[in-house]
Amino acid sequence: MLRKEFEIQGCVEVPVELSEDEFWNKFIGFIESNGWMFGGGINEIVDDFYINPDGTKGKCVLDE
């Protein structure tokens, strides 16, 4: 079967009250509702810093 893929590079700005889990569920719901598949991950960014799994600030995205 032939398939076509797109690589996504970017960020999505959302209201501050939207949690990562809520965003992820909406995003994956959109993908799946179209019969598509997604392979990848998610990183939360607050004030230009990645947020580590333990909630602490990680590396600055501007350093990339």
PyMOL Python script that loads the backbone (N, CA, C, O; Angstrom):
from pymol import cmd

cmd.read_pdbstr("""\
ATOM      1  N   MET A   1       0.840  -1.183   0.000  1.00  0.00           N
ATOM      2  CA  MET A   1       0.000   0.000   0.000  1.00  0.00           C
ATOM      3  C   MET A   1       0.886   1.247   0.000  1.00  0.00           C
ATOM      4  O   MET A   1       1.835   1.345   0.778  1.00  0.00           O
ATOM      5  N   LEU A   2       0.575   2.168  -0.853  1.00  0.00           N
ATOM      6  CA  LEU A   2       1.304   3.432  -0.879  1.00  0.00           C
ATOM      7  C   LEU A   2       0.868   4.312   0.272  1.00  0.00           C
ATOM      8  O   LEU A   2      -0.299   4.307   0.664  1.00  0.00           O
ATOM      9  N   ARG A   3       1.799   5.057   0.807  1.00  0.00           N
ATOM     10  CA  ARG A   3       1.450   5.984   1.867  1.00  0.00           C
ATOM     11  C   ARG A   3       2.269   7.256   1.705  1.00  0.00           C
ATOM     12  O   ARG A   3       3.323   7.268   1.068  1.00  0.00           O
ATOM     13  N   LYS A   4       1.768   8.290   2.281  1.00  0.00           N
ATOM     14  CA  LYS A   4       2.421   9.589   2.226  1.00  0.00           C
ATOM     15  C   LYS A   4       2.495  10.109   3.651  1.00  0.00           C
ATOM     16  O   LYS A   4       1.563   9.923   4.433  1.00  0.00           O
ATOM     17  N   GLU A   5       3.595  10.759   3.988  1.00  0.00           N
ATOM     18  CA  GLU A   5       3.773  11.280   5.340  1.00  0.00           C
ATOM     19  C   GLU A   5       4.190  12.740   5.284  1.00  0.00           C
ATOM     20  O   GLU A   5       4.822  13.183   4.325  1.00  0.00           O
ATOM     21  N   PHE A   6       3.826  13.486   6.330  1.00  0.00           N
ATOM     22  CA  PHE A   6       4.269  14.860   6.524  1.00  0.00           C
ATOM     23  C   PHE A   6       4.942  14.933   7.879  1.00  0.00           C
ATOM     24  O   PHE A   6       4.425  14.397   8.859  1.00  0.00           O
ATOM     25  N   GLU A   7       6.088  15.589   7.947  1.00  0.00           N
ATOM     26  CA  GLU A   7       6.729  15.837   9.234  1.00  0.00           C
ATOM     27  C   GLU A   7       6.298  17.217   9.699  1.00  0.00           C
ATOM     28  O   GLU A   7       6.360  18.182   8.937  1.00  0.00           O
ATOM     29  N   ILE A   8       5.862  17.312  10.947  1.00  0.00           N
ATOM     30  CA  ILE A   8       5.375  18.571  11.511  1.00  0.00           C
ATOM     31  C   ILE A   8       6.477  19.174  12.377  1.00  0.00           C
ATOM     32  O   ILE A   8       7.017  18.508  13.259  1.00  0.00           O
ATOM     33  N   GLN A   9       6.804  20.428  12.121  1.00  0.00           N
ATOM     34  CA  GLN A   9       7.793  21.140  12.935  1.00  0.00           C
ATOM     35  C   GLN A   9       7.186  22.471  13.330  1.00  0.00           C
ATOM     36  O   GLN A   9       6.940  23.316  12.469  1.00  0.00           O
ATOM     37  N   GLY A  10       6.944  22.670  14.594  1.00  0.00           N
ATOM     38  CA  GLY A  10       6.350  23.920  15.035  1.00  0.00           C
ATOM     39  C   GLY A  10       5.754  23.792  16.416  1.00  0.00           C
ATOM     40  O   GLY A  10       5.945  22.782  17.093  1.00  0.00           O
ATOM     41  N   CYS A  11       5.037  24.808  16.834  1.00  0.00           N
ATOM     42  CA  CYS A  11       4.344  24.787  18.118  1.00  0.00           C
ATOM     43  C   CYS A  11       2.918  25.260  17.915  1.00  0.00           C
ATOM     44  O   CYS A  11       2.589  25.904  16.918  1.00  0.00           O
ATOM     45  N   VAL A  12       2.095  24.932  18.868  1.00  0.00           N
ATOM     46  CA  VAL A  12       0.697  25.358  18.868  1.00  0.00           C
ATOM     47  C   VAL A  12       0.492  26.192  20.122  1.00  0.00           C
ATOM     48  O   VAL A  12       0.770  25.729  21.228  1.00  0.00           O
ATOM     49  N   GLU A  13       0.008  27.419  19.959  1.00  0.00           N
ATOM     50  CA  GLU A  13      -0.279  28.266  21.118  1.00  0.00           C
ATOM     51  C   GLU A  13      -1.714  28.009  21.553  1.00  0.00           C
ATOM     52  O   GLU A  13      -2.637  28.057  20.740  1.00  0.00           O
ATOM     53  N   VAL A  14      -1.894  27.735  22.842  1.00  0.00           N
ATOM     54  CA  VAL A  14      -3.212  27.405  23.394  1.00  0.00           C
ATOM     55  C   VAL A  14      -3.468  28.254  24.635  1.00  0.00           C
ATOM     56  O   VAL A  14      -2.536  28.850  25.176  1.00  0.00           O
ATOM     57  N   PRO A  15      -4.726  28.318  25.096  1.00  0.00           N
ATOM     58  CA  PRO A  15      -5.005  29.032  26.343  1.00  0.00           C
ATOM     59  C   PRO A  15      -4.235  28.396  27.506  1.00  0.00           C
ATOM     60  O   PRO A  15      -4.057  27.179  27.544  1.00  0.00           O
ATOM     61  N   VAL A  16      -3.787  29.215  28.442  1.00  0.00           N
ATOM     62  CA  VAL A  16      -2.954  28.742  29.546  1.00  0.00           C
ATOM     63  C   VAL A  16      -3.660  27.677  30.391  1.00  0.00           C
ATOM     64  O   VAL A  16      -2.996  26.834  30.993  1.00  0.00           O
ATOM     65  N   GLU A  17      -4.983  27.703  30.443  1.00  0.00           N
ATOM     66  CA  GLU A  17      -5.704  26.728  31.268  1.00  0.00           C
ATOM     67  C   GLU A  17      -5.825  25.345  30.622  1.00  0.00           C
ATOM     68  O   GLU A  17      -6.248  24.397  31.284  1.00  0.00           O
ATOM     69  N   LEU A  18      -5.462  25.213  29.344  1.00  0.00           N
ATOM     70  CA  LEU A  18      -5.534  23.918  28.665  1.00  0.00           C
ATOM     71  C   LEU A  18      -4.330  23.075  29.065  1.00  0.00           C
ATOM     72  O   LEU A  18      -3.189  23.493  28.873  1.00  0.00           O
ATOM     73  N   SER A  19      -4.576  21.897  29.616  1.00  0.00           N
ATOM     74  CA  SER A  19      -3.469  21.030  30.046  1.00  0.00           C
ATOM     75  C   SER A  19      -2.871  20.315  28.839  1.00  0.00           C
ATOM     76  O   SER A  19      -3.474  20.235  27.769  1.00  0.00           O
ATOM     77  N   GLU A  20      -1.665  19.801  29.051  1.00  0.00           N
ATOM     78  CA  GLU A  20      -1.004  19.028  27.999  1.00  0.00           C
ATOM     79  C   GLU A  20      -1.858  17.824  27.607  1.00  0.00           C
ATOM     80  O   GLU A  20      -2.009  17.533  26.421  1.00  0.00           O
ATOM     81  N   ASP A  21      -2.421  17.117  28.604  1.00  0.00           N
ATOM     82  CA  ASP A  21      -3.260  15.950  28.309  1.00  0.00           C
ATOM     83  C   ASP A  21      -4.503  16.337  27.508  1.00  0.00           C
ATOM     84  O   ASP A  21      -4.879  15.633  26.570  1.00  0.00           O
ATOM     85  N   GLU A  22      -5.140  17.449  27.871  1.00  0.00           N
ATOM     86  CA  GLU A  22      -6.330  17.896  27.134  1.00  0.00           C
ATOM     87  C   GLU A  22      -5.967  18.235  25.687  1.00  0.00           C
ATOM     88  O   GLU A  22      -6.680  17.857  24.757  1.00  0.00           O
ATOM     89  N   PHE A  23      -4.854  18.952  25.504  1.00  0.00           N
ATOM     90  CA  PHE A  23      -4.413  19.275  24.144  1.00  0.00           C
ATOM     91  C   PHE A  23      -4.137  18.003  23.357  1.00  0.00           C
ATOM     92  O   PHE A  23      -4.607  17.842  22.231  1.00  0.00           O
ATOM     93  N   TRP A  24      -3.371  17.100  23.962  1.00  0.00           N
ATOM     94  CA  TRP A  24      -2.983  15.865  23.282  1.00  0.00           C
ATOM     95  C   TRP A  24      -4.217  15.053  22.856  1.00  0.00           C
ATOM     96  O   TRP A  24      -4.272  14.538  21.740  1.00  0.00           O
ATOM     97  N   ASN A  25      -5.198  14.946  23.752  1.00  0.00           N
ATOM     98  CA  ASN A  25      -6.417  14.198  23.421  1.00  0.00           C
ATOM     99  C   ASN A  25      -7.176  14.841  22.272  1.00  0.00           C
ATOM    100  O   ASN A  25      -7.695  14.136  21.407  1.00  0.00           O
ATOM    101  N   LYS A  26      -7.251  16.176  22.246  1.00  0.00           N
ATOM    102  CA  LYS A  26      -7.923  16.866  21.142  1.00  0.00           C
ATOM    103  C   LYS A  26      -7.148  16.696  19.839  1.00  0.00           C
ATOM    104  O   LYS A  26      -7.741  16.461  18.786  1.00  0.00           O
ATOM    105  N   PHE A  27      -5.820  16.816  19.910  1.00  0.00           N
ATOM    106  CA  PHE A  27      -4.983  16.683  18.725  1.00  0.00           C
ATOM    107  C   PHE A  27      -5.086  15.273  18.139  1.00  0.00           C
ATOM    108  O   PHE A  27      -5.330  15.107  16.944  1.00  0.00           O
ATOM    109  N   ILE A  28      -4.902  14.275  18.980  1.00  0.00           N
ATOM    110  CA  ILE A  28      -4.980  12.888  18.504  1.00  0.00           C
ATOM    111  C   ILE A  28      -6.396  12.561  18.044  1.00  0.00           C
ATOM    112  O   ILE A  28      -6.577  11.830  17.071  1.00  0.00           O
ATOM    113  N   GLY A  29      -7.402  13.097  18.736  1.00  0.00           N
ATOM    114  CA  GLY A  29      -8.786  12.897  18.296  1.00  0.00           C
ATOM    115  C   GLY A  29      -9.002  13.419  16.883  1.00  0.00           C
ATOM    116  O   GLY A  29      -9.665  12.767  16.076  1.00  0.00           O
ATOM    117  N   PHE A  30      -8.446  14.595  16.576  1.00  0.00           N
ATOM    118  CA  PHE A  30      -8.547  15.156  15.228  1.00  0.00           C
ATOM    119  C   PHE A  30      -7.865  14.247  14.205  1.00  0.00           C
ATOM    120  O   PHE A  30      -8.422  13.961  13.145  1.00  0.00           O
ATOM    121  N   ILE A  31      -6.659  13.801  14.533  1.00  0.00           N
ATOM    122  CA  ILE A  31      -5.915  12.918  13.628  1.00  0.00           C
ATOM    123  C   ILE A  31      -6.720  11.639  13.363  1.00  0.00           C
ATOM    124  O   ILE A  31      -6.922  11.255  12.211  1.00  0.00           O
ATOM    125  N   GLU A  32      -7.170  10.995  14.424  1.00  0.00           N
ATOM    126  CA  GLU A  32      -7.882   9.723  14.284  1.00  0.00           C
ATOM    127  C   GLU A  32      -9.238   9.894  13.612  1.00  0.00           C
ATOM    128  O   GLU A  32      -9.678   8.994  12.896  1.00  0.00           O
ATOM    129  N   SER A  33      -9.921  11.031  13.823  1.00  0.00           N
ATOM    130  CA  SER A  33     -11.231  11.246  13.191  1.00  0.00           C
ATOM    131  C   SER A  33     -11.123  11.337  11.672  1.00  0.00           C
ATOM    132  O   SER A  33     -12.114  11.172  10.960  1.00  0.00           O
ATOM    133  N   ASN A  34      -9.911  11.601  11.181  1.00  0.00           N
ATOM    134  CA  ASN A  34      -9.676  11.645   9.744  1.00  0.00           C
ATOM    135  C   ASN A  34      -9.090  10.342   9.205  1.00  0.00           C
ATOM    136  O   ASN A  34      -8.761  10.245   8.023  1.00  0.00           O
ATOM    137  N   GLY A  35      -8.962   9.334  10.082  1.00  0.00           N
ATOM    138  CA  GLY A  35      -8.418   8.045   9.667  1.00  0.00           C
ATOM    139  C   GLY A  35      -6.915   8.080   9.461  1.00  0.00           C
ATOM    140  O   GLY A  35      -6.366   7.231   8.758  1.00  0.00           O
ATOM    141  N   TRP A  36      -6.245   9.053  10.065  1.00  0.00           N
ATOM    142  CA  TRP A  36      -4.809   9.198   9.932  1.00  0.00           C
ATOM    143  C   TRP A  36      -4.106   8.572  11.132  1.00  0.00           C
ATOM    144  O   TRP A  36      -4.746   8.213  12.120  1.00  0.00           O
ATOM    145  N   MET A  37      -2.790   8.445  11.036  1.00  0.00           N
ATOM    146  CA  MET A  37      -1.962   7.922  12.125  1.00  0.00           C
ATOM    147  C   MET A  37      -0.942   8.996  12.486  1.00  0.00           C
ATOM    148  O   MET A  37      -0.523   9.771  11.626  1.00  0.00           O
ATOM    149  N   PHE A  38      -0.543   9.045  13.751  1.00  0.00           N
ATOM    150  CA  PHE A  38       0.481   9.988  14.196  1.00  0.00           C
ATOM    151  C   PHE A  38       1.564   9.233  14.939  1.00  0.00           C
ATOM    152  O   PHE A  38       1.273   8.417  15.813  1.00  0.00           O
ATOM    153  N   GLY A  39       2.800   9.502  14.597  1.00  0.00           N
ATOM    154  CA  GLY A  39       3.941   8.947  15.322  1.00  0.00           C
ATOM    155  C   GLY A  39       4.803  10.105  15.774  1.00  0.00           C
ATOM    156  O   GLY A  39       5.289  10.874  14.945  1.00  0.00           O
ATOM    157  N   GLY A  40       4.996  10.239  17.034  1.00  0.00           N
ATOM    158  CA  GLY A  40       5.788  11.352  17.537  1.00  0.00           C
ATOM    159  C   GLY A  40       5.490  11.587  18.995  1.00  0.00           C
ATOM    160  O   GLY A  40       4.913  10.735  19.669  1.00  0.00           O
ATOM    161  N   GLY A  41       5.880  12.732  19.472  1.00  0.00           N
ATOM    162  CA  GLY A  41       5.701  13.043  20.878  1.00  0.00           C
ATOM    163  C   GLY A  41       5.266  14.474  21.065  1.00  0.00           C
ATOM    164  O   GLY A  41       4.888  15.162  20.117  1.00  0.00           O
ATOM    165  N   ILE A  42       5.327  14.906  22.306  1.00  0.00           N
ATOM    166  CA  ILE A  42       4.887  16.245  22.664  1.00  0.00           C
ATOM    167  C   ILE A  42       5.811  16.777  23.756  1.00  0.00           C
ATOM    168  O   ILE A  42       6.254  16.034  24.632  1.00  0.00           O
ATOM    169  N   ASN A  43       6.088  18.062  23.687  1.00  0.00           N
ATOM    170  CA  ASN A  43       6.862  18.749  24.725  1.00  0.00           C
ATOM    171  C   ASN A  43       6.102  19.997  25.121  1.00  0.00           C
ATOM    172  O   ASN A  43       5.672  20.764  24.259  1.00  0.00           O
ATOM    173  N   GLU A  44       5.934  20.207  26.416  1.00  0.00           N
ATOM    174  CA  GLU A  44       5.288  21.426  26.904  1.00  0.00           C
ATOM    175  C   GLU A  44       6.340  22.526  27.013  1.00  0.00           C
ATOM    176  O   GLU A  44       7.457  22.282  27.470  1.00  0.00           O
ATOM    177  N   ILE A  45       5.976  23.746  26.589  1.00  0.00           N
ATOM    178  CA  ILE A  45       6.867  24.897  26.640  1.00  0.00           C
ATOM    179  C   ILE A  45       6.151  26.007  27.402  1.00  0.00           C
ATOM    180  O   ILE A  45       5.012  26.346  27.082  1.00  0.00           O
ATOM    181  N   VAL A  46       6.821  26.576  28.416  1.00  0.00           N
ATOM    182  CA  VAL A  46       6.283  27.696  29.179  1.00  0.00           C
ATOM    183  C   VAL A  46       7.359  28.775  29.238  1.00  0.00           C
ATOM    184  O   VAL A  46       8.485  28.515  29.661  1.00  0.00           O
ATOM    185  N   ASP A  47       7.009  29.978  28.814  1.00  0.00           N
ATOM    186  CA  ASP A  47       7.951  31.105  28.838  1.00  0.00           C
ATOM    187  C   ASP A  47       9.285  30.753  28.184  1.00  0.00           C
ATOM    188  O   ASP A  47      10.350  31.063  28.718  1.00  0.00           O
ATOM    189  N   ASP A  48       9.215  30.102  27.026  1.00  0.00           N
ATOM    190  CA  ASP A  48      10.385  29.728  26.210  1.00  0.00           C
ATOM    191  C   ASP A  48      11.235  28.601  26.782  1.00  0.00           C
ATOM    192  O   ASP A  48      12.334  28.361  26.282  1.00  0.00           O
ATOM    193  N   PHE A  49      10.762  27.894  27.824  1.00  0.00           N
ATOM    194  CA  PHE A  49      11.507  26.773  28.393  1.00  0.00           C
ATOM    195  C   PHE A  49      10.694  25.489  28.277  1.00  0.00           C
ATOM    196  O   PHE A  49       9.486  25.473  28.512  1.00  0.00           O
ATOM    197  N   TYR A  50      11.394  24.406  27.903  1.00  0.00           N
ATOM    198  CA  TYR A  50      10.758  23.097  27.948  1.00  0.00           C
ATOM    199  C   TYR A  50      10.460  22.761  29.403  1.00  0.00           C
ATOM    200  O   TYR A  50      11.239  23.093  30.297  1.00  0.00           O
ATOM    201  N   ILE A  51       9.337  22.107  29.636  1.00  0.00           N
ATOM    202  CA  ILE A  51       8.979  21.670  30.984  1.00  0.00           C
ATOM    203  C   ILE A  51       9.299  20.186  31.106  1.00  0.00           C
ATOM    204  O   ILE A  51       8.806  19.365  30.333  1.00  0.00           O
ATOM    205  N   ASN A  52      10.128  19.857  32.086  1.00  0.00           N
ATOM    206  CA  ASN A  52      10.509  18.463  32.326  1.00  0.00           C
ATOM    207  C   ASN A  52       9.319  17.678  32.879  1.00  0.00           C
ATOM    208  O   ASN A  52       8.372  18.269  33.397  1.00  0.00           O
ATOM    209  N   PRO A  53       9.366  16.345  32.770  1.00  0.00           N
ATOM    210  CA  PRO A  53       8.267  15.524  33.291  1.00  0.00           C
ATOM    211  C   PRO A  53       7.956  15.774  34.766  1.00  0.00           C
ATOM    212  O   PRO A  53       6.819  15.580  35.198  1.00  0.00           O
ATOM    213  N   ASP A  54       8.963  16.206  35.550  1.00  0.00           N
ATOM    214  CA  ASP A  54       8.726  16.464  36.972  1.00  0.00           C
ATOM    215  C   ASP A  54       8.191  17.877  37.234  1.00  0.00           C
ATOM    216  O   ASP A  54       7.996  18.259  38.388  1.00  0.00           O
ATOM    217  N   GLY A  55       7.951  18.659  36.161  1.00  0.00           N
ATOM    218  CA  GLY A  55       7.386  19.996  36.303  1.00  0.00           C
ATOM    219  C   GLY A  55       8.407  21.120  36.381  1.00  0.00           C
ATOM    220  O   GLY A  55       8.036  22.294  36.385  1.00  0.00           O
ATOM    221  N   THR A  56       9.693  20.773  36.443  1.00  0.00           N
ATOM    222  CA  THR A  56      10.733  21.806  36.495  1.00  0.00           C
ATOM    223  C   THR A  56      11.034  22.326  35.086  1.00  0.00           C
ATOM    224  O   THR A  56      10.735  21.673  34.087  1.00  0.00           O
ATOM    225  N   LYS A  57      11.636  23.522  35.037  1.00  0.00           N
ATOM    226  CA  LYS A  57      12.028  24.086  33.751  1.00  0.00           C
ATOM    227  C   LYS A  57      13.265  23.362  33.232  1.00  0.00           C
ATOM    228  O   LYS A  57      14.201  23.070  33.977  1.00  0.00           O
ATOM    229  N   GLY A  58      13.240  23.086  31.946  1.00  0.00           N
ATOM    230  CA  GLY A  58      14.378  22.460  31.290  1.00  0.00           C
ATOM    231  C   GLY A  58      15.115  23.470  30.430  1.00  0.00           C
ATOM    232  O   GLY A  58      15.242  24.644  30.779  1.00  0.00           O
ATOM    233  N   LYS A  59      15.595  22.985  29.302  1.00  0.00           N
ATOM    234  CA  LYS A  59      16.379  23.791  28.377  1.00  0.00           C
ATOM    235  C   LYS A  59      15.514  24.859  27.702  1.00  0.00           C
ATOM    236  O   LYS A  59      14.332  24.635  27.443  1.00  0.00           O
ATOM    237  N   CYS A  60      16.105  26.006  27.423  1.00  0.00           N
ATOM    238  CA  CYS A  60      15.425  27.081  26.724  1.00  0.00           C
ATOM    239  C   CYS A  60      15.284  26.719  25.245  1.00  0.00           C
ATOM    240  O   CYS A  60      16.258  26.293  24.624  1.00  0.00           O
ATOM    241  N   VAL A  61      14.099  26.881  24.674  1.00  0.00           N
ATOM    242  CA  VAL A  61      13.880  26.545  23.266  1.00  0.00           C
ATOM    243  C   VAL A  61      14.695  27.438  22.351  1.00  0.00           C
ATOM    244  O   VAL A  61      14.992  27.052  21.220  1.00  0.00           O
ATOM    245  N   LEU A  62      15.064  28.629  22.817  1.00  0.00           N
ATOM    246  CA  LEU A  62      15.845  29.550  21.997  1.00  0.00           C
ATOM    247  C   LEU A  62      17.294  29.094  21.849  1.00  0.00           C
ATOM    248  O   LEU A  62      18.018  29.598  20.990  1.00  0.00           O
ATOM    249  N   ASP A  63      17.721  28.140  22.684  1.00  0.00           N
ATOM    250  CA  ASP A  63      19.078  27.604  22.596  1.00  0.00           C
ATOM    251  C   ASP A  63      19.218  26.548  21.504  1.00  0.00           C
ATOM    252  O   ASP A  63      20.329  26.095  21.227  1.00  0.00           O
ATOM    253  N   GLU A  64      18.128  26.157  20.890  1.00  0.00           N
ATOM    254  CA  GLU A  64      18.135  25.102  19.874  1.00  0.00           C
ATOM    255  C   GLU A  64      18.617  25.628  18.553  1.00  0.00           C
ATOM    256  O   GLU A  64      18.688  24.878  17.579  1.00  0.00           O
TER     257      GLU A  64
END
""", "prot")
cmd.dss("prot")
cmd.show_as("cartoon", "prot")
cmd.util.cbc("prot")
cmd.orient("prot")
